């Protein structure tokens, strides 16, 4: 994570790994939905109050932290789908931040890297809240949503059994640093 120098209009926020998550859903056998999450997430958000184009997001996810509430399936996802021994992290770097569909939404375009394959993705981001924690720390909350095609990242195992589209929801709590 690269921390930028703060100016009067710029603030840097660190993702709170204990209160942030990446959740996904994928179809299995066309009618069963398997849900899971990735629990190891870190990164930063750079906010520029006067200019969205100067905002940025960077995040790294531990691929081995996948949890579908089934140990056998988790081991299979780690070994066969994500190949975590060869590709231990998933990475996102924003390229552009702009206005979303309404005043509380943003559109974050960036590059997602899974298994050393880079693809452009768009996150629809909702700003949920900006407040102070009980300890007085400044905190922001966002929810980002996107849909990914696993085949775009070379995750081709079990075609016809496991769906190719994943719905992804990212819940972020970040603390000002």
Legacy VTK file of the C-alpha trace (Angstrom):
# vtk DataFile Version 3.0
C-alpha trace
ASCII
DATASET POLYDATA
POINTS 177 float
0.000 0.000 0.000
1.378 3.349 -1.035
0.432 6.256 1.243
0.305 9.625 -0.449
1.140 12.936 1.192
-2.029 14.674 2.360
-2.968 18.203 1.326
-5.771 20.433 2.599
-8.268 18.883 0.179
-6.921 15.338 0.274
-7.345 12.677 2.937
-6.090 9.091 3.048
-8.127 6.301 4.594
-6.965 2.799 5.507
-9.348 -0.121 5.027
-10.294 -1.674 8.343
-9.718 -5.385 7.710
-11.816 -6.400 10.725
-14.882 -4.559 9.420
-14.522 -4.957 5.633
-15.320 -7.952 3.446
-15.617 -9.190 -0.109
-18.698 -11.363 -0.617
-19.620 -13.335 -3.738
-22.398 -15.509 -5.119
-22.154 -17.980 -7.987
-24.597 -20.512 -9.410
-23.860 -24.234 -9.194
-25.736 -26.683 -11.394
-27.862 -23.752 -12.684
-30.183 -23.545 -9.681
-28.112 -23.702 -6.485
-26.449 -20.476 -5.339
-23.162 -20.811 -3.484
-22.178 -17.837 -1.339
-18.783 -17.085 0.050
-16.449 -14.373 1.146
-12.813 -13.413 1.200
-11.812 -12.220 4.641
-8.242 -10.878 4.279
-8.535 -7.400 2.787
-6.285 -4.376 3.076
-5.770 -1.205 1.139
-6.320 2.511 1.032
-8.678 5.150 -0.285
-7.436 8.598 -1.238
-10.209 11.186 -1.230
-9.923 14.603 -2.786
-12.877 16.674 -1.621
-12.900 19.038 -4.617
-12.060 16.629 -7.439
-13.263 13.076 -8.027
-10.610 12.583 -10.715
-7.948 12.891 -7.998
-9.491 10.148 -5.844
-7.998 6.643 -5.823
-8.534 3.170 -4.392
-6.075 0.326 -3.989
-6.849 -3.009 -2.355
-5.208 -6.395 -1.926
-7.127 -9.524 -0.965
-5.604 -12.742 0.366
-6.844 -15.399 -2.069
-6.434 -18.147 0.537
-8.950 -16.409 2.805
-11.906 -17.745 0.793
-14.705 -19.019 3.059
-17.860 -20.702 1.733
-18.666 -22.397 5.066
-17.581 -25.762 3.641
-13.950 -26.742 4.320
-13.762 -29.270 1.464
-15.180 -26.789 -1.054
-12.886 -24.030 0.265
-9.819 -26.236 -0.255
-11.004 -26.996 -3.794
-11.567 -23.302 -4.586
-8.110 -22.436 -3.205
-6.296 -25.202 -5.103
-8.190 -25.524 -8.386
-9.960 -22.222 -9.014
-7.611 -19.655 -7.455
-4.330 -21.646 -7.321
-3.341 -19.754 -4.176
0.111 -21.365 -3.919
1.002 -19.760 -7.250
-1.191 -16.612 -7.003
-1.570 -15.686 -3.303
-3.251 -12.293 -3.811
-6.002 -10.588 -5.737
-5.358 -6.913 -6.421
-7.453 -3.891 -7.453
-6.086 -0.503 -8.537
-8.475 2.268 -9.541
-7.888 4.190 -12.757
-10.832 6.587 -12.651
-13.428 7.727 -10.125
-16.571 9.493 -11.319
-20.196 10.197 -10.507
-22.577 7.258 -10.324
-26.305 6.973 -11.018
-27.330 9.281 -8.174
-25.816 11.737 -5.692
-24.711 9.053 -3.200
-23.108 6.832 -5.832
-19.736 6.694 -7.511
-18.454 4.719 -10.461
-14.939 3.419 -9.864
-13.139 2.009 -12.888
-9.938 0.078 -12.396
-7.843 -2.988 -13.032
-8.531 -6.218 -11.163
-5.781 -8.842 -11.104
-6.693 -12.460 -10.417
-4.197 -15.255 -11.189
-1.849 -12.721 -12.856
-4.592 -11.783 -15.332
-5.493 -8.083 -15.470
-8.985 -7.006 -16.510
-10.800 -3.684 -16.449
-13.748 -3.687 -14.060
-16.335 -1.139 -12.959
-17.515 -0.895 -9.373
-20.837 0.749 -8.566
-20.095 2.321 -5.190
-22.582 3.678 -2.677
-21.375 5.999 0.051
-23.165 4.718 3.128
-21.901 6.983 5.906
-19.122 9.224 7.108
-18.972 9.602 10.872
-16.902 9.114 14.006
-16.364 5.872 15.879
-17.071 5.688 19.622
-13.306 6.319 20.065
-13.539 9.550 18.051
-11.812 8.291 14.893
-13.118 9.472 11.525
-14.694 6.544 9.647
-16.214 6.122 6.176
-18.392 3.290 4.915
-18.927 2.195 1.311
-20.616 -0.689 -0.471
-19.339 -1.581 -3.946
-20.989 -4.002 -6.356
-19.929 -5.597 -9.611
-20.325 -8.744 -11.660
-17.293 -10.722 -12.787
-16.880 -13.370 -15.469
-14.475 -15.915 -13.980
-13.470 -17.117 -17.462
-12.004 -13.639 -18.135
-9.416 -14.400 -15.439
-8.563 -17.908 -16.608
-10.666 -19.574 -13.902
-12.128 -22.214 -16.203
-12.512 -25.278 -13.961
-15.840 -27.076 -13.735
-17.517 -25.479 -16.771
-21.193 -26.386 -16.865
-21.230 -27.199 -13.157
-20.180 -23.873 -11.655
-21.497 -20.704 -13.288
-19.194 -18.299 -15.044
-20.678 -15.090 -13.525
-20.030 -14.043 -9.938
-21.952 -11.300 -8.204
-19.561 -9.464 -5.905
-20.380 -7.118 -3.013
-17.566 -5.321 -1.182
-18.334 -3.811 2.226
-15.730 -1.268 3.274
-15.091 0.497 6.529
-12.038 2.766 6.423
-10.338 4.901 9.039
-8.669 8.230 8.344
-4.903 8.135 8.762
LINES 1 178
177 0 1 2 3 4 5 6 7 8 9 10 11 12 13 14 15 16 17 18 19 20 21 22 23 24 25 26 27 28 29 30 31 32 33 34 35 36 37 38 39 40 41 42 43 44 45 46 47 48 49 50 51 52 53 54 55 56 57 58 59 60 61 62 63 64 65 66 67 68 69 70 71 72 73 74 75 76 77 78 79 80 81 82 83 84 85 86 87 88 89 90 91 92 93 94 95 96 97 98 99 100 101 102 103 104 105 106 107 108 109 110 111 112 113 114 115 116 117 118 119 120 121 122 123 124 125 126 127 128 129 130 131 132 133 134 135 136 137 138 139 140 141 142 143 144 145 146 147 148 149 150 151 152 153 154 155 156 157 158 159 160 161 162 163 164 165 166 167 168 169 170 171 172 173 174 175 176
